[in-house]
Amino acid sequence: MVDEACIAFSVGVELSYLDEYEQQDLLEAIELEDKTPSLSQAIQMKKLSQSGRLDSEIIEKIISTDKPNQREKISFQYDELSKYFPKCSPQEVQRRMMKLAQADYQRRVRNRNREAR
């Protein structure tokens, strides 16, 4: 997986300490969850393996954990939005954007409720 750039080299080094069966369980968990382990997860699995406490259930639990860098994120350049929010700091633009999104959501819910009547 390192050769195909699916996981970082440092992650691959840590995972290389797992035995053949643990690596097979890990591969199955990666394919099942469609997630790769982070370096901290790889280190955690290595330590559990060395203490004899790593099994397929624990591997699946570790892999299925959402990592902050795998959450979808939306970002805008401040320059893109500043023309719509003159004289606002980036934090104020974010606050206003959230307020607009909430208002739009509430409007759509009200319209759906009206249509359902």
DSSP file (Angstrom, degrees, kcal/mol; ACC not computed):
  #  RESIDUE AA STRUCTURE BP1 BP2  ACC     N-H-->O    O-->H-N    N-H-->O    O-->H-N    TCO  KAPPA ALPHA  PHI   PSI    X-CA   Y-CA   Z-CA
    1    1 A M      >       0   0    0      0, 0.0     5,-2.6     0, 0.0     6,-0.9   0.000 360.0 360.0 360.0 -28.4    0.0    0.0    0.0
    2    2 A V  T > 5 +     0   0    0      3,-0.2     3,-1.7     1,-0.2     7,-0.1   0.921 360.0  53.9 -66.0 -43.4    3.0    2.3    0.6
    3    3 A D  T 3 5S+     0   0    0      1,-0.3    -1,-0.2     2,-0.1     6,-0.0   0.840 109.3  47.4 -61.0 -33.7    4.1    1.7   -3.0
    4    4 A E  T 3 5S-     0   0    0      3,-0.0    -1,-0.3     1,-0.0    -2,-0.2   0.388 114.7-118.8 -87.3   4.2    0.7    2.7   -4.4
    5    5 A A  T < 5S+     0   0    0     -3,-1.7    -3,-0.2     2,-0.2    -2,-0.1   0.773  77.3 128.4  62.4  29.5    0.8    5.8   -2.1
    6    6 A C  S   <S+     0   0    0     -5,-2.6     2,-0.3     1,-0.2    -4,-0.2   0.809  76.7  21.3 -80.0 -32.0   -2.3    4.7   -0.3
    7    7 A I  S    S-     0   0    0     -6,-0.9    -2,-0.2    29,-0.0    -1,-0.2  -0.955  92.9 -99.1-133.4 154.6   -0.6    5.1    3.1
    8    8 A A     >  -     0   0    0     -2,-0.3     4,-2.4     1,-0.1     5,-0.2  -0.300  32.1-115.6 -69.5 155.3    2.3    7.2    4.2
    9    9 A F  H  > S+     0   0    0      1,-0.2     4,-2.3     2,-0.2     5,-0.2   0.908 115.9  53.2 -57.8 -44.9    5.7    5.5    4.5
   10   10 A S  H  > S+     0   0    0      1,-0.2     4,-1.8     2,-0.2    -1,-0.2   0.863 109.2  49.2 -62.4 -36.1    5.8    6.2    8.3
   11   11 A V  H  > S+     0   0    0      2,-0.2     4,-2.4     1,-0.2    -1,-0.2   0.918 110.0  51.9 -66.2 -43.7    2.4    4.5    8.7
   12   12 A G  H  X S+     0   0    0     -4,-2.4     4,-1.4     1,-0.2    -2,-0.2   0.870 106.2  54.1 -60.5 -38.5    3.7    1.5    6.6
   13   13 A V  H  < S+     0   0    0     -4,-2.3     4,-0.4     2,-0.2     3,-0.4   0.944 110.5  45.8 -61.6 -48.1    6.8    1.2    8.8
   14   14 A E  H >< S+     0   0    0     -4,-1.8     3,-1.2     1,-0.2    -2,-0.2   0.900 113.0  50.0 -62.7 -40.9    4.6    1.0   12.0
   15   15 A L  H >< S+     0   0    0     -4,-2.4     3,-1.7     1,-0.3    -1,-0.2   0.723  94.1  73.9 -71.6 -20.7    2.2   -1.5   10.4
   16   16 A S  T 3< S+     0   0    0     -4,-1.4    -1,-0.3    -3,-0.4    -2,-0.2   0.703  86.7  65.0 -66.6 -16.6    5.1   -3.7    9.2
   17   17 A Y  T <  S+     0   0    0     -3,-1.2    -1,-0.3    -4,-0.4    -2,-0.2   0.636  81.8  96.4 -79.4 -14.2    5.5   -4.8   12.9
   18   18 A L  S <  S-     0   0    0     -3,-1.7    28,-0.1    -4,-0.2    27,-0.0  -0.455  83.3-110.9 -72.1 149.0    2.1   -6.5   12.8
   19   19 A D     >  -     0   0    0     -2,-0.1     4,-2.7     1,-0.1     5,-0.2  -0.245  34.9 -95.1 -75.0 172.4    2.1  -10.2   12.1
   20   20 A E  H  > S+     0   0    0      1,-0.2     4,-1.9     2,-0.2     5,-0.1   0.870 124.5  47.9 -56.8 -42.1    0.8  -11.7    8.8
   21   21 A Y  H  > S+     0   0    0      2,-0.2     4,-2.4     1,-0.2    -1,-0.2   0.887 111.8  49.4 -69.9 -38.7   -2.6  -12.4   10.2
   22   22 A E  H  > S+     0   0    0      2,-0.2     4,-2.5     1,-0.2    -2,-0.2   0.896 110.5  51.0 -65.7 -39.7   -3.0   -9.0   11.8
   23   23 A Q  H  X S+     0   0    0     -4,-2.7     4,-2.5     2,-0.2    -2,-0.2   0.883 109.9  49.9 -64.9 -37.2   -2.0   -7.4    8.5
   24   24 A Q  H  X S+     0   0    0     -4,-1.9     4,-2.2    -5,-0.2    -2,-0.2   0.920 111.4  48.4 -66.3 -43.5   -4.6   -9.5    6.7
   25   25 A D  H  X S+     0   0    0     -4,-2.4     4,-2.3     1,-0.2    -2,-0.2   0.893 111.5  51.3 -61.3 -39.6   -7.2   -8.4    9.2
   26   26 A L  H  X S+     0   0    0     -4,-2.5     4,-2.7     2,-0.2    -2,-0.2   0.925 107.7  51.1 -63.7 -45.4   -6.1   -4.8    8.7
   27   27 A L  H  X S+     0   0    0     -4,-2.5     4,-2.4     1,-0.2    -2,-0.2   0.910 110.5  49.4 -59.2 -42.9   -6.4   -5.0    5.0
   28   28 A E  H  X S+     0   0    0     -4,-2.2     4,-2.5     2,-0.2    -1,-0.2   0.906 111.6  48.8 -63.4 -41.2   -9.9   -6.4    5.3
   29   29 A A  H  X S+     0   0    0     -4,-2.3     4,-2.8     2,-0.2     5,-0.3   0.896 110.2  51.4 -65.4 -39.9  -10.9   -3.6    7.7
   30   30 A I  H  X>S+     0   0    0     -4,-2.7     4,-1.7     1,-0.2     5,-0.9   0.925 113.8  44.1 -61.8 -45.0   -9.4   -1.0    5.3
   31   31 A E  H  <5S+     0   0    0     -4,-2.4    -2,-0.2    -5,-0.2    -1,-0.2   0.887 115.7  48.0 -68.1 -38.7  -11.4   -2.4    2.4
   32   32 A L  H  <5S+     0   0    0     -4,-2.5    -2,-0.2    -5,-0.2    -1,-0.2   0.922 123.1  31.4 -67.3 -45.5  -14.6   -2.7    4.5
   33   33 A E  H  <5S-     0   0    0     -4,-2.8    -2,-0.2     2,-0.2    -1,-0.2   0.629  96.5-134.8 -88.5 -15.6  -14.4    0.8    5.9
   34   34 A D  T  <5 +     0   0    0     -4,-1.7     2,-0.3    -5,-0.3    -3,-0.2   0.901  68.3 115.6  56.1  43.2  -12.7    2.4    2.9
   35   35 A K      < -     0   0    0     -5,-0.9    -1,-0.2    -6,-0.3    -2,-0.2  -0.980  56.4-143.6-138.3 148.7  -10.4    4.2    5.4
   36   36 A T        -     0   0    0     -2,-0.3     2,-0.1    -3,-0.1   -29,-0.0  -0.827  31.0-101.6-110.1 154.1   -6.7    4.0    5.9
   37   37 A P        -     0   0    0      0, 0.0     2,-0.1     0, 0.0   -26,-0.1  -0.434  28.6-131.8 -75.7 147.4   -5.0    4.2    9.3
   38   38 A S     >  -     0   0    0     -2,-0.1     4,-2.4     1,-0.1     5,-0.2  -0.354  33.2 -99.7 -81.4 172.6   -3.3    7.4   10.6
   39   39 A L  H  > S+     0   0    0      1,-0.2     4,-2.5     2,-0.2     5,-0.2   0.921 125.1  50.5 -62.1 -43.2    0.1    7.3   12.1
   40   40 A S  H  > S+     0   0    0      1,-0.2     4,-2.2     2,-0.2    -1,-0.2   0.885 111.1  48.9 -64.8 -36.4   -1.3    7.4   15.6
   41   41 A Q  H  > S+     0   0    0      2,-0.2     4,-2.6     1,-0.2    -1,-0.2   0.895 110.6  50.9 -67.7 -39.2   -3.6    4.6   14.8
   42   42 A A  H  X S+     0   0    0     -4,-2.4     4,-2.4     2,-0.2    -2,-0.2   0.908 111.0  48.2 -63.8 -41.8   -0.8    2.5   13.3
   43   43 A I  H  X S+     0   0    0     -4,-2.5     4,-2.5     2,-0.2    -1,-0.2   0.906 110.6  52.0 -64.3 -41.3    1.3    3.1   16.4
   44   44 A Q  H  X S+     0   0    0     -4,-2.2     4,-2.3     1,-0.2    -2,-0.2   0.925 111.1  46.8 -60.8 -45.2   -1.6    2.1   18.6
   45   45 A M  H  X S+     0   0    0     -4,-2.6     4,-2.6     2,-0.2    -2,-0.2   0.889 110.3  53.4 -65.2 -38.6   -2.1   -1.1   16.6
   46   46 A K  H  X S+     0   0    0     -4,-2.4     4,-2.5     2,-0.2    -2,-0.2   0.935 110.5  46.8 -60.7 -46.4    1.7   -1.8   16.8
   47   47 A K  H  X S+     0   0    0     -4,-2.5     4,-1.5     1,-0.2    -2,-0.2   0.914 113.3  48.3 -63.3 -43.0    1.6   -1.5   20.6
   48   48 A L  H  <>S+     0   0    0     -4,-2.3     5,-2.8     1,-0.2     6,-0.7   0.889 112.0  50.5 -63.9 -38.5   -1.5   -3.6   20.9
   49   49 A S  H ><5S+     0   0    0     -4,-2.6     3,-1.3     4,-0.2    -2,-0.2   0.922 108.4  51.3 -64.1 -44.7    0.2   -6.3   18.7
   50   50 A Q  H 3<5S+     0   0    0     -4,-2.5    -1,-0.2     1,-0.3    -2,-0.2   0.798 111.4  47.9 -65.5 -27.7    3.3   -6.3   20.7
   51   51 A S  T 3<5S-     0   0    0     -4,-1.5    -1,-0.3    -5,-0.2    -2,-0.2   0.442 115.7-116.6 -91.5   1.0    1.3   -6.8   23.9
   52   52 A G  T < 5S+     0   0    0     -3,-1.3    -3,-0.2    -4,-0.3    -2,-0.1   0.694  87.1 109.5  76.7  19.2   -0.7   -9.6   22.3
   53   53 A R      < +     0   0    0     -5,-2.8     2,-0.5    -6,-0.2    -4,-0.2   0.316  42.5 108.2-110.2   7.8   -4.0   -7.8   22.5
   54   54 A L        +     0   0    0     -6,-0.7     2,-0.3    -5,-0.1   -32,-0.0  -0.759  38.6 156.1 -91.5 125.0   -4.6   -6.9   18.8
   55   55 A D     >  -     0   0    0     -2,-0.5     4,-2.5   -33,-0.0     5,-0.2  -0.836  57.2 -91.4-136.0 177.4   -7.4   -8.9   17.1
   56   56 A S  H  > S+     0   0    0     -2,-0.3     4,-2.5     1,-0.2     5,-0.2   0.842 122.7  54.6 -61.9 -34.6   -9.6   -8.3   14.1
   57   57 A E  H  > S+     0   0    0      2,-0.2     4,-2.1     1,-0.2    -1,-0.2   0.920 110.8  44.5 -65.8 -43.8  -12.4   -6.7   16.2
   58   58 A I  H  > S+     0   0    0      2,-0.2     4,-2.6     1,-0.2    -2,-0.2   0.901 112.3  52.8 -67.5 -40.8  -10.0   -4.1   17.7
   59   59 A I  H  X S+     0   0    0     -4,-2.5     4,-2.7     1,-0.2     5,-0.2   0.939 110.2  47.8 -59.3 -46.9   -8.5   -3.4   14.3
   60   60 A E  H  X S+     0   0    0     -4,-2.5     4,-2.3     1,-0.2    -1,-0.2   0.892 111.7  50.5 -62.4 -39.5  -11.9   -2.8   12.8
   61   61 A K  H  X S+     0   0    0     -4,-2.1     4,-0.7     2,-0.2    -1,-0.2   0.919 112.4  46.6 -64.6 -43.4  -12.8   -0.5   15.7
   62   62 A I  H >< S+     0   0    0     -4,-2.6     3,-0.8     1,-0.2    -2,-0.2   0.933 115.0  45.9 -64.0 -46.5   -9.6    1.5   15.3
   63   63 A I  H 3< S+     0   0    0     -4,-2.7    -1,-0.2     1,-0.2    -2,-0.2   0.856 108.3  56.4 -67.1 -35.4  -10.0    1.8   11.5
   64   64 A S  H 3< S+     0   0    0     -4,-2.3    -1,-0.2    -5,-0.2     2,-0.2   0.648  81.8 107.7 -74.7 -13.0  -13.7    2.7   11.7
   65   65 A T  S << S-     0   0    0     -3,-0.8     2,-0.2    -4,-0.7    -3,-0.0  -0.467  77.1-118.8 -66.5 130.0  -13.0    5.7   14.0
   66   66 A D        -     0   0    0     -2,-0.2    -1,-0.1     2,-0.0    -2,-0.1  -0.501  25.3-150.6 -70.2 135.3  -13.4    9.0   12.1
   67   67 A K    >   -     0   0    0     -2,-0.2     3,-2.3     1,-0.1     4,-0.4  -0.850  20.2-122.2-106.2 144.6  -10.2   11.0   11.9
   68   68 A P  G >  S+     0   0    0      0, 0.0     3,-1.1     0, 0.0    -1,-0.1   0.844 111.6  55.5 -54.7 -35.8  -10.4   14.8   11.8
   69   69 A N  G 3  S+     0   0    0      1,-0.2     4,-0.1    -3,-0.0    -3,-0.0   0.545 103.8  56.0 -77.9  -3.5   -8.4   14.9    8.5
   70   70 A Q  G <  S+     0   0    0     -3,-2.3     2,-0.3     2,-0.1    -1,-0.2   0.401  82.3 102.6-106.1   1.5  -11.0   12.6    6.8
   71   71 A R  S <  S-     0   0    0     -3,-1.1     2,-0.1    -4,-0.4     0, 0.0  -0.634  83.6-105.4 -81.6 142.0  -14.0   14.7    7.5
   72   72 A E        -     0   0    0     -2,-0.3     2,-0.4     1,-0.0    -1,-0.1  -0.409  42.0-167.4 -67.6 144.0  -15.3   16.6    4.6
   73   73 A K        -     0   0    0     -2,-0.1     2,-0.5    -4,-0.1    -1,-0.0  -0.989  14.9-153.6-137.5 140.6  -14.5   20.3    4.8
   74   74 A I        +     0   0    0     -2,-0.4     2,-0.3     2,-0.0    -2,-0.0  -0.948  21.2 175.6-112.5 134.6  -15.7   23.3    2.9
   75   75 A S        -     0   0    0     -2,-0.5     2,-0.3     2,-0.0    -2,-0.0  -0.987  12.9-165.9-139.8 152.1  -13.4   26.4    2.7
   76   76 A F        -     0   0    0     -2,-0.3     2,-0.4     3,-0.0     3,-0.0  -0.947  28.6-113.6-129.3 150.6  -13.5   29.7    1.0
   77   77 A Q    >>  -     0   0    0     -2,-0.3     4,-1.1     1,-0.1     3,-1.0  -0.700  25.7-129.3 -79.9 138.1  -10.8   32.3    0.3
   78   78 A Y  H >> S+     0   0    0     -2,-0.4     4,-2.3     1,-0.3     3,-0.6   0.875 108.5  60.1 -56.1 -38.6  -11.6   35.5    2.3
   79   79 A D  H 3> S+     0   0    0      1,-0.2     4,-0.6     2,-0.2    -1,-0.3   0.844  99.6  56.9 -59.2 -34.2  -11.1   37.4   -1.0
   80   80 A E  H <4 S+     0   0    0     -3,-1.0    -1,-0.2     1,-0.2    -2,-0.2   0.854 118.2  31.1 -65.6 -34.3  -13.9   35.5   -2.6
   81   81 A L  H XX S+     0   0    0     -4,-1.1     3,-1.6    -3,-0.6     4,-1.1   0.656  96.2  84.2 -99.8 -18.7  -16.4   36.5    0.1
   82   82 A S  H 3< S+     0   0    0     -4,-2.3     6,-0.2     1,-0.3     3,-0.1   0.790  84.5  61.0 -62.5 -28.2  -15.1   40.0    1.2
   83   83 A K  T 3< S+     0   0    0     -4,-0.6    -1,-0.3     1,-0.2    -2,-0.1   0.787 108.7  44.2 -68.3 -24.1  -17.0   41.7   -1.6
   84   84 A Y  T <4 S+     0   0    0     -3,-1.6    -1,-0.2     1,-0.2    -2,-0.2   0.647 122.5  37.9 -90.1 -17.9  -20.3   40.4   -0.1
   85   85 A F  S >< S-     0   0    0     -4,-1.1     3,-1.2    -3,-0.1    -1,-0.2  -0.580  83.3-168.1-131.8  68.7  -19.3   41.3    3.5
   86   86 A P  T 3  S+     0   0    0      0, 0.0     3,-0.1     0, 0.0    -3,-0.1  -0.259  70.6  10.7 -63.1 145.6  -17.4   44.6    3.3
   87   87 A K  T 3  S+     0   0    0      1,-0.2     2,-0.4    -5,-0.1    -5,-0.0   0.744  97.6 128.7  61.4  27.4  -15.5   45.7    6.4
   88   88 A C    <   -     0   0    0     -3,-1.2    -1,-0.2    -6,-0.2    -3,-0.1  -0.901  57.3-125.9-113.0 142.6  -16.0   42.3    8.1
   89   89 A S     >  -     0   0    0     -2,-0.4     4,-2.5     1,-0.1     5,-0.2  -0.371  34.0-104.6 -73.3 162.3  -13.2   40.2    9.7
   90   90 A P  H  > S+     0   0    0      0, 0.0     4,-2.3     0, 0.0     5,-0.1   0.878 124.0  52.7 -56.4 -37.4  -12.9   36.6    8.5
   91   91 A Q  H  > S+     0   0    0      2,-0.2     4,-2.3     1,-0.2     5,-0.1   0.896 109.3  48.2 -66.2 -39.2  -14.5   35.5   11.8
   92   92 A E  H  > S+     0   0    0      2,-0.2     4,-2.6     1,-0.2    -1,-0.2   0.883 109.5  52.9 -68.0 -38.3  -17.4   37.8   11.3
   93   93 A V  H  X S+     0   0    0     -4,-2.5     4,-2.6     2,-0.2    -2,-0.2   0.929 110.2  48.4 -61.1 -44.6  -17.8   36.5    7.7
   94   94 A Q  H  X S+     0   0    0     -4,-2.3     4,-2.3     2,-0.2    -2,-0.2   0.921 111.4  49.7 -61.9 -44.2  -17.9   32.9    9.0
   95   95 A R  H  X S+     0   0    0     -4,-2.3     4,-2.0     1,-0.2    -1,-0.2   0.921 113.2  46.1 -61.0 -44.3  -20.5   33.9   11.7
   96   96 A R  H  X S+     0   0    0     -4,-2.6     4,-2.6     2,-0.2    -1,-0.2   0.881 110.0  53.8 -66.7 -38.1  -22.7   35.6    9.1
   97   97 A M  H  X S+     0   0    0     -4,-2.6     4,-2.4     2,-0.2    -2,-0.2   0.918 109.7  48.0 -62.5 -42.7  -22.3   32.7    6.6
   98   98 A M  H  X S+     0   0    0     -4,-2.3     4,-2.4     2,-0.2    -1,-0.2   0.900 111.1  50.9 -63.9 -40.5  -23.5   30.3    9.3
   99   99 A K  H  X S+     0   0    0     -4,-2.0     4,-2.3     2,-0.2    -2,-0.2   0.908 111.2  48.1 -64.2 -41.8  -26.4   32.5   10.2
  100  100 A L  H  X S+     0   0    0     -4,-2.6     4,-2.5     2,-0.2    -2,-0.2   0.901 111.3  50.3 -64.2 -41.4  -27.4   32.7    6.5
  101  101 A A  H  X S+     0   0    0     -4,-2.4     4,-2.3     2,-0.2    -2,-0.2   0.906 111.3  48.6 -64.8 -41.2  -27.2   28.9    6.2
  102  102 A Q  H  X S+     0   0    0     -4,-2.4     4,-2.5     2,-0.2    -2,-0.2   0.910 111.7  49.1 -64.3 -42.4  -29.4   28.4    9.3
  103  103 A A  H  X S+     0   0    0     -4,-2.3     4,-2.2     2,-0.2    -2,-0.2   0.908 111.3  49.7 -64.3 -41.5  -31.9   30.9    8.0
  104  104 A D  H  X S+     0   0    0     -4,-2.5     4,-2.3     2,-0.2    -2,-0.2   0.910 110.7  50.0 -63.5 -42.0  -32.0   29.2    4.6
  105  105 A Y  H  X S+     0   0    0     -4,-2.3     4,-2.3     1,-0.2    -2,-0.2   0.933 110.9  48.6 -61.8 -46.3  -32.5   25.8    6.2
  106  106 A Q  H  X S+     0   0    0     -4,-2.5     4,-2.3     1,-0.2    -1,-0.2   0.883 110.3  52.2 -62.6 -38.3  -35.3   27.1    8.4
  107  107 A R  H  X S+     0   0    0     -4,-2.2     4,-2.3     2,-0.2    -1,-0.2   0.914 110.0  48.4 -63.1 -43.3  -37.0   28.6    5.3
  108  108 A R  H  X S+     0   0    0     -4,-2.3     4,-2.3     2,-0.2    -2,-0.2   0.884 110.5  50.9 -66.0 -38.2  -36.8   25.3    3.4
  109  109 A V  H  X S+     0   0    0     -4,-2.3     4,-2.3     2,-0.2    -2,-0.2   0.928 110.5  49.3 -64.1 -44.6  -38.2   23.4    6.4
  110  110 A R  H  X S+     0   0    0     -4,-2.3     4,-2.2     1,-0.2    -2,-0.2   0.921 111.4  49.4 -60.5 -44.1  -41.2   25.9    6.6
  111  111 A N  H  X S+     0   0    0     -4,-2.3     4,-2.3     1,-0.2    -1,-0.2   0.901 110.4  50.3 -63.1 -40.7  -41.8   25.5    2.8
  112  112 A R  H  X S+     0   0    0     -4,-2.3     4,-1.6     1,-0.2    -1,-0.2   0.900 110.3  50.0 -63.0 -40.9  -41.8   21.7    3.1
  113  113 A N  H  X S+     0   0    0     -4,-2.3     4,-0.7     2,-0.2    -2,-0.2   0.886 110.4  49.9 -66.0 -38.5  -44.2   21.8    5.9
  114  114 A R  H >< S+     0   0    0     -4,-2.2     3,-0.8     1,-0.2    -2,-0.2   0.917 111.1  49.1 -64.7 -42.7  -46.5   24.1    4.0
  115  115 A E  H 3< S+     0   0    0     -4,-2.3    -1,-0.2     1,-0.2    -2,-0.2   0.795 105.4  58.7 -67.7 -28.1  -46.4   21.8    0.9
  116  116 A A  H 3<        0   0    0     -4,-1.6    -1,-0.2     1,-0.2    -2,-0.2   0.703 360.0 360.0 -75.4 -18.5  -47.2   18.8    3.1
  117  117 A R    <<        0   0    0     -3,-0.8    -1,-0.2    -4,-0.7    -2,-0.2   0.484 360.0 360.0 -73.7 360.0  -50.5   20.3    4.3
